[in-house]
Amino acid sequence: MTSQEISLLLEKQRAFFRSGATISVKFRIEQLKKLYNTVKKYESEINDALTADLGKSHYEGFMCESGFVLTEISYMIRHTKKFSGRKTVRTPLAQFPSRSYTQSVPYGNVLIMSPWNYPLLLTLEPLANAIAAGNTAIVKPSAYSPATGKTVEKIIKECFAPEYVAVVTGGRAENTALLDQKFDFVFFTGSQAVGKEVLRHTAEHLTPTVLELGGKSPCIVDTSANIRLAARRIVFGKYLNCGQTCVAPDHVLCHSSVKDEFVKAVVEEIRRQYGDDPLANRDYGKIINEKHFARLLGLIDSDKVIIGGDSDIETCRISPTVMDNVTYDDAVMGEEIFGPIMPILTFDNFDVLVDKLKERDKPLALYLFTGDKKHIKRVNEELSYGGGCINDVIIHLATSEMGFGGVGESGMGSYHGRAGFDAFSHCKSIVDKKTWLDLPMRYQPYKSKFYEKLLHIFLK
């Protein structure tokens, strides 16, 4: 689309929103049901598209994308009426007689920009939140996952009129053209570098924005951890989608006294989960494109590889790789990995480790494998990160009952379930003052000592 076409599309959506058509809760729920049924209808096509873009098996495609989308849509269908209703709050005595309440209202015309690593989930899940909150939406899928983007476009066109929900495809030119427009709200998922550009553009219009970014999410394994179970769960989370997951454990910080045992268990788990030749495993995916494939190979130090490191440029596949004896000076620790490479670093003192982590950028996720309640308490209370797990990885985002989002360098704002509805809404605070009584104490002239005493009673 050209800038002019995008501008015209947005103007049509503005007119549709101003008509009030999206305000009805009945209308919102009807649209959510339509989206749910259409995703179900194209489930097989979705799985094929995810295989084409990322090599995901149909099992993984449903488990990590379309299944989550269906769960979120059904959650919003059940809760939209409740979330959109008035919420009565206590009224201070000084404002008697009146009723106070909050009312969630849609922002209006929103833009959703999604990434390539979970191209269905990270497009349709925020869209479900936007619809439930009563907005119109323009959706911009990533150009790096064209097969899934085409399927998303097919689903949305079948479900919605373009003046309500529309898809804009393309690359950087379309991204820039969209960001030059004045939306009422922007939701972006992607890299920190692009997130900064999004924020620069939205700042020009003072547009509220949610940024779901990333970072180097640490995974701590202390002396009290169940090492075999830790290895099993970390291997699953690290190599899911070939490590192309924003909340994947980026690197492992393992206590030196249990490091050898942990490394041995990780090697065994990789072989158990992916076989002796992972590149021959049809359920193991691929790197999104040659650019990222080459970047990842540049992060591997062959002298420190203890398993993996194999690659196939024709299929853009890199086997699950583990690097031992890694330090913060290694290239693999200089950027978010976003691939199937697990660097293992060691520590000797947990308290010193926590103090050092305080000095680093705030990650999107943090994972702690431990049986020590004091360690859990210290990490939870003292370290700042988007979210995480104790004795597991990744699963904290697999619920509609908790918000998911970053903090600091890893993003701002959150979504999923109620948090998603709130993200795409403005919560108005309203006082409905009654007319049958008007207390005179607030009006000038301020000469009454009696009124002054009442003020001190009310305002304390």
C-alpha positions in Angstrom: 0.0 0.0 0.0 1.1 3.6 -0.7 1.0 6.3 2.0 -2.1 7.7 0.4 -3.9 4.4 0.4 -3.0 3.8 4.1 -4.2 7.3 4.9 -7.5 6.7 3.1 -8.0 3.3 4.9 -7.4 4.9 8.3 -9.8 7.7 7.6 -12.5 5.1 6.8 -11.8 3.4 10.1 -12.0 6.7 11.9 -15.5 7.3 10.3 -16.6 3.7 11.3 -15.4 4.2 14.9 -17.1 7.6 15.1 -20.4 5.9 14.0 -20.4 4.1 17.3 -20.7 0.7 15.7 -17.9 -0.9 17.8 -19.3 0.3 21.2 -22.0 -2.4 21.6 -20.7 -5.3 23.7 -23.0 -7.6 21.6 -21.2 -6.4 18.5 -17.8 -7.1 20.0 -18.7 -10.6 21.1 -20.1 -11.4 17.7 -16.9 -10.3 16.0 -14.8 -12.4 18.5 -16.9 -15.5 17.8 -16.5 -14.9 14.0 -12.7 -14.7 14.5 -12.7 -17.8 16.6 -14.7 -19.9 14.1 -12.5 -18.7 11.2 -9.3 -19.6 13.0 -10.7 -23.0 13.6 -11.8 -23.3 9.9 -8.2 -22.6 8.7 -6.3 -24.5 11.4 -4.8 -26.9 8.8 -3.8 -24.0 6.5 -2.3 -22.1 9.5 -0.2 -25.1 10.4 1.1 -25.5 6.9 2.0 -21.8 6.8 3.9 -22.0 10.0 5.8 -25.0 8.6 6.7 -23.1 5.5 7.9 -20.0 7.4 9.6 -21.5 10.4 9.6 -25.3 9.9 7.2 -25.7 12.8 5.5 -29.1 13.1 1.7 -29.1 13.1 1.9 -30.2 16.8 4.0 -27.3 17.8 2.1 -24.9 15.6 -1.1 -25.7 17.4 0.5 -25.9 20.9 2.3 -22.6 20.6 0.2 -20.5 18.2 -3.3 -21.3 17.0 -4.2 -23.1 20.3 -3.2 -20.1 22.3 -5.1 -17.8 19.9 -8.3 -19.8 20.4 -7.8 -19.8 24.1 -7.4 -16.0 24.3 -10.4 -15.4 22.0 -12.7 -17.7 24.0 -11.5 -16.0 27.2 -12.4 -12.6 25.8 -15.8 -13.9 24.6 -16.6 -14.9 28.2 -15.3 -11.8 29.9 -15.9 -8.8 27.5 -19.2 -7.9 29.1 -17.8 -7.9 32.6 -14.6 -6.0 31.6 -16.5 -3.3 29.7 -19.1 -2.6 32.4 -19.0 0.2 35.0 -17.1 -0.4 38.2 -18.5 1.5 41.2 -15.9 2.8 43.6 -16.2 4.4 47.0 -17.0 8.1 47.1 -15.4 10.3 49.7 -17.8 11.8 52.2 -16.7 15.3 51.1 -18.3 14.6 47.7 -21.7 13.6 49.2 -24.2 13.1 47.5 -22.7 11.4 44.5 -21.8 8.1 42.9 -18.3 7.4 41.6 -17.4 4.8 39.0 -14.8 3.9 36.4 -15.7 3.2 32.8 -13.4 1.5 30.2 -13.8 2.9 26.7 -11.9 2.0 23.5 -9.0 4.2 22.4 -10.4 4.2 18.9 -8.3 3.4 15.8 -5.3 1.2 16.7 -2.3 -0.2 14.9 -0.9 -3.7 15.7 2.6 -4.5 14.4 3.6 -8.1 14.8 6.9 -10.0 14.5 7.9 -13.1 12.5 8.8 -15.6 15.2 5.2 -16.3 16.3 3.5 -14.7 13.4 -0.1 -16.0 14.1 -0.1 -15.8 17.9 1.4 -12.3 18.1 -0.9 -10.9 15.5 -4.3 -12.4 16.4 -4.0 -12.4 20.2 -3.6 -8.6 20.5 -6.2 -8.2 17.8 -8.7 -10.2 20.0 -7.9 -7.8 22.9 -8.4 -4.8 20.6 -11.8 -6.1 19.3 -13.0 -6.9 22.9 -12.1 -3.4 24.0 -14.2 -1.9 21.1 -11.5 -0.6 18.7 -11.0 -0.7 15.0 -7.6 -2.0 14.0 -5.0 -2.1 11.2 -2.8 -5.1 11.4 0.7 -5.2 10.0 2.3 -8.7 9.9 6.0 -9.1 9.4 7.3 -9.5 5.9 9.7 -12.2 7.1 6.9 -14.7 7.6 5.0 -14.3 4.3 3.1 -17.6 4.3 1.5 -17.0 7.7 1.0 -13.3 6.8 -1.0 -14.4 3.8 -3.1 -16.7 5.9 -3.7 -14.0 8.5 -4.8 -11.6 5.7 -7.2 -14.3 4.4 -8.7 -14.8 7.9 -9.2 -11.1 8.6 -10.6 -10.4 5.2 -13.1 -13.2 5.6 -14.1 -12.0 9.1 -14.2 -8.2 8.9 -14.9 -5.3 6.6 -11.7 -3.2 6.0 -13.2 -0.1 7.7 -13.3 -2.2 10.9 -10.3 -4.5 10.8 -7.8 -4.4 7.9 -4.4 -5.9 7.0 -1.5 -3.9 5.5 1.3 -6.1 4.1 4.7 -5.1 2.9 8.1 -4.1 4.4 9.8 -1.1 5.7 8.1 1.4 3.4 4.7 0.3 4.7 5.9 0.3 8.3 7.1 3.9 7.9 3.9 5.0 6.2 1.8 3.5 9.0 3.9 5.1 11.7 3.6 8.5 10.1 -0.1 8.3 10.6 -1.8 9.4 13.8 -3.4 6.4 15.5 -5.1 6.5 18.9 -3.0 3.5 20.1 -0.1 1.5 18.8 0.9 -2.1 19.8 4.3 -3.3 18.7 6.1 -6.6 19.2 9.7 -6.9 18.0 13.3 -6.0 18.5 14.6 -3.2 20.8 16.1 -1.4 17.8 12.8 -1.2 15.9 10.9 -0.5 19.2 12.9 2.7 19.6 11.9 3.8 16.1 8.3 3.1 16.8 8.5 5.1 20.0 10.1 8.0 18.2 7.2 8.1 15.7 4.4 7.7 18.3 6.0 10.5 20.4 5.3 12.9 17.6 1.6 12.4 18.0 1.7 11.7 21.8 0.2 8.3 21.0 0.0 5.8 23.8 2.1 2.7 23.0 2.7 -0.8 24.2 6.2 -2.2 23.3 6.8 -5.9 23.7 10.6 -6.2 23.1 13.2 -8.7 24.3 16.6 -8.9 25.8 19.0 -11.4 27.3 16.8 -13.4 29.7 19.0 -15.2 32.2 18.3 -18.6 33.6 19.8 -19.3 37.0 20.5 -22.8 38.3 21.7 -23.0 41.9 23.0 -25.8 44.1 19.6 -26.8 45.4 18.0 -27.2 42.0 16.7 -30.6 40.7 19.4 -30.8 38.0 17.9 -33.4 35.7 14.4 -31.7 35.7 16.0 -28.3 35.2 18.0 -29.6 32.2 14.9 -31.1 30.7 12.8 -28.0 31.0 15.5 -25.6 30.0 16.3 -27.6 26.8 12.6 -27.6 25.9 12.3 -23.8 26.4 15.6 -22.9 24.8 15.2 -24.8 21.6 11.5 -24.4 21.1 11.0 -22.7 17.7 14.8 -23.1 17.4 15.3 -20.5 20.1 13.4 -17.8 18.2 11.2 -17.0 21.2 11.4 -13.6 23.0 11.1 -15.3 26.4 13.5 -18.2 25.7 16.3 -18.6 28.3 19.0 -16.6 26.6 21.9 -18.0 28.7 22.3 -20.2 31.7 24.0 -19.0 34.9 24.9 -22.2 36.7 26.6 -22.6 40.1 30.1 -23.9 39.5 29.7 -26.9 41.9 26.8 -28.3 39.9 27.9 -27.2 36.4 29.4 -30.4 35.2 26.3 -32.4 36.3 24.1 -29.8 34.6 26.0 -29.9 31.3 25.9 -33.7 31.2 22.1 -33.6 31.8 21.6 -31.0 29.1 23.5 -33.1 26.6 21.5 -36.1 27.5 18.2 -34.2 27.2 19.1 -32.7 23.8 19.7 -36.2 22.5 16.6 -37.6 24.1 14.3 -34.7 22.8 15.9 -34.2 19.4 17.7 -37.4 18.6 21.4 -38.0 17.7 20.9 -36.0 14.5 18.6 -33.1 15.2 19.0 -31.7 11.6 17.2 -34.9 10.4 14.4 -34.4 13.0 11.3 -33.4 11.0 9.8 -31.8 14.1 12.8 -29.5 14.6 12.3 -26.1 12.9 14.5 -23.7 11.0 16.0 -20.2 11.3 13.7 -17.6 9.7 16.1 -16.5 6.9 19.7 -16.5 5.7 20.5 -13.2 7.4 19.7 -14.5 10.9 21.2 -17.9 10.0 24.6 -16.2 9.2 24.3 -13.9 12.3 23.8 -16.9 14.6 26.7 -18.9 13.1 28.9 -15.8 13.9 28.0 -16.2 17.6 29.2 -19.7 17.8 32.8 -20.3 19.2 33.6 -23.8 18.0 36.3 -24.1 20.7 33.6 -23.8 23.4 30.9 -26.0 21.7 30.3 -29.2 23.7 27.3 -30.4 21.6 25.8 -29.2 18.3 27.2 -26.5 16.1 26.1 -28.3 13.0 24.3 -26.4 10.3 22.7 -26.7 6.9 22.6 -23.5 4.8 20.2 -24.9 2.3 17.5 -25.4 4.9 18.6 -22.6 7.3 18.9 -25.1 10.2 21.3 -25.0 13.1 21.4 -28.0 15.5 20.8 -27.4 19.3 24.1 -26.0 20.4 25.6 -25.7 23.9 28.7 -23.6 24.6 30.6 -24.1 27.9 33.1 -21.9 29.8 31.5 -18.7 28.3 32.2 -15.3 29.7 30.5 -11.9 29.2 33.3 -11.0 26.7 32.2 -13.7 24.2 30.3 -12.5 21.1 27.4 -14.7 22.1 26.9 -12.6 25.2 27.0 -9.3 23.3 23.4 -9.4 22.0 20.1 -11.2 22.3 20.8 -14.7 20.8 17.3 -15.5 19.4 18.5 -18.9 18.2 19.4 -22.4 19.3 22.6 -21.6 21.1 22.9 -22.1 24.9 25.8 -20.4 26.5 26.6 -21.6 30.0 28.3 -19.3 32.5 29.1 -20.1 36.1 28.9 -18.3 39.5 30.2 -19.1 42.9 28.1 -16.8 45.2 24.4 -16.3 44.7 24.3 -13.0 46.5 27.1 -11.6 44.3 25.3 -12.9 41.2 22.1 -11.1 42.2 24.0 -7.8 42.8 25.6 -8.1 39.3 22.3 -8.8 37.6 21.0 -5.5 39.1 23.6 -3.7 37.0 22.5 -5.2 33.7 19.6 -4.3 31.4 16.2 -5.4 32.6 15.3 -8.6 30.7 11.9 -9.7 29.4 12.1 -12.9 31.4 14.1 -14.4 34.2 14.1 -18.1 35.3 15.3 -19.5 38.6 15.8 -23.2 39.3 16.1 -23.7 43.0 14.7 -25.2 46.2 15.9 -22.4 48.3 13.1 -20.1 49.4 15.5 -17.3 50.4 16.8 -17.3 46.8 13.3 -17.1 45.4 12.4 -14.3 47.7 15.5 -12.3 46.8 15.1 -12.7 43.0 11.3 -11.9 43.2 11.7 -8.8 45.3 15.0 -7.3 44.2 15.5 -7.9 40.5 13.5 -6.1 37.9 12.3 -8.1 34.8 9.1 -8.6 32.8 8.1 -11.9 34.2 9.3 -15.4 34.7 9.1 -18.8 36.4 10.5 -20.7 39.3 11.7 -24.1 38.3 10.4 -23.8 34.8 10.7 -21.6 31.7 8.4 -19.8 29.3 5.0 -21.1 30.7 4.2 -17.8 32.5 3.0 -16.4 29.2 0.6 -19.3 28.6 -2.3 -17.9 30.6 -5.0 -15.3 30.2 -5.1 -14.7 33.9 -1.8 -12.8 34.1 -0.5 -9.9 32.1 2.6 -10.4 30.0 5.0 -7.6 29.2 8.5 -6.2 29.6 10.0 -3.5 31.8 12.7 -0.9 31.0 14.8 -2.1 28.0 12.5 -5.1 27.5 9.4 -3.1 26.8 6.5 -1.2 28.4 2.9 -2.2 29.0 1.4 -5.7 29.1 -1.4 -7.8 27.6 -3.2 -11.2 27.8 -6.7 -11.5 29.2 -7.8 -8.6 31.4 -4.4 -6.9 31.0 -5.0 -7.0 27.2 -8.4 -5.5 27.4 -7.1 -2.8 29.7 -4.1 -2.1 27.3 -6.5 -1.3 24.5 -8.8 0.7 26.7 -8.9 4.1 28.4 -10.3 3.8 31.9 -12.3 7.0 32.7 -13.0 8.1 36.2 -16.4 9.7 36.6 -18.3 11.3 39.5 -22.1 11.5 39.1 -23.0 14.3 41.4 -26.7 14.5 42.6 -28.7 17.7 42.3 -31.1 17.3 45.3 -28.5 18.6 47.7 -25.6 21.1 47.3 -23.2 21.4 50.3 -22.1 25.1 50.5 -18.8 24.7 52.2 -16.7 24.7 49.0 -17.9 28.0 47.9 -16.5 31.4 48.7 -16.5 33.5 50.9 -14.5 31.2 53.2 -15.5 32.8 56.5 -17.4 30.0 58.3 -15.4 28.4 61.1 -18.0 25.6 61.2 -17.4 24.8 57.5 -13.6 24.9 58.2 -14.0 22.3 61.0 -16.1 20.1 58.7 -13.3 20.3 56.0 -10.8 19.0 58.6 -13.1 16.2 59.4 -13.7 15.2 55.8 -10.1 15.7 54.5 -7.8 13.7 56.7 
